[in-house]
């Protein structure tokens, strides 16, 4: 089995016809048929069901098609990485960012990449952590940022910082007797109606685990898996929420939300930069990783991203 045979097989599977595939790969149809027969003999399976109307894949053929596409894609990525190894970083780098991080990081990162890496195309993808995990595992993206790496420990990761989660309220709906914006004990959060993501969301999972550990039963009145809508709902005095400060800095700066630290105990979560070592590492992705760290340090130093280096404490 070689890469040429796999390319031919993919063409046949996608065209559904030997004659159409032969035209696509510019190979005589009898020769194409012989390549398929050779593959079937080598693997000792039937890959195609042949009929007057064309060809269709057997179950074994479907399995081969999936792996063949992965092999071909990996080869193309490897070629691209080798070509650019001795030149200026170039090409596309895909970066999965949870919504709370994308809110504060994506724009300054994109602007910095445009200035410092003019030949690199950044594709920043704002998505829930579950999707980012999946994309990292199936090698659909180069880099991702995650809060929880328990289920992806086999991937390469480094902790960048730690965030403290805060309590958010509309300015005219502060629910406690204390001064608006003053620290809130975690146990007191049981007294208010919360608007949080659904349980499959990483933030909600963390909050639920934390609450169980503290023996606190939270009142989640509304579940909503859209960060923007959570902030709008809370700003309209229709509930309260728990977020990282970076996720709601826009509403806070406009005076539409106020935030307060959560204490006794504080809620903290680590932030990790993750990549799949099975995906070829390009110079462009390495340079993007370097710039990401620089931009984050700047955002933290200016107080735009409220986080800290755990090693420094």
Secondary structure, DSSP 4 states (H G I P E B T S, - for coil): --HHHHHHHHHHHHHTSHHHHHHHHT--HHHHHHHHHHHHHHHTS--EEEETTEEEE-HHHHHHHHHHHHHHHHHHHHHHHHHHTTSS--EEEEEEE-HHHHHHHHHHHHHHHHHH-TTEEEEEEE--HHHHHHHHHTT--SEEEES--GGGTTSEEEEEEEEEEEEEE-GGG--SSSPTTS-EEGGGGGGSEEEE--TTSHHHHHHHHHHHHHT---EEEEE---HHHHHHHHHTTS-BEEEEGGGGHHHHHTTS-EEEEEESSPPEEEEEEEE-TTSPPPHHHHHHHHHHHHHHHHHHHTTSS-EE-GGG-
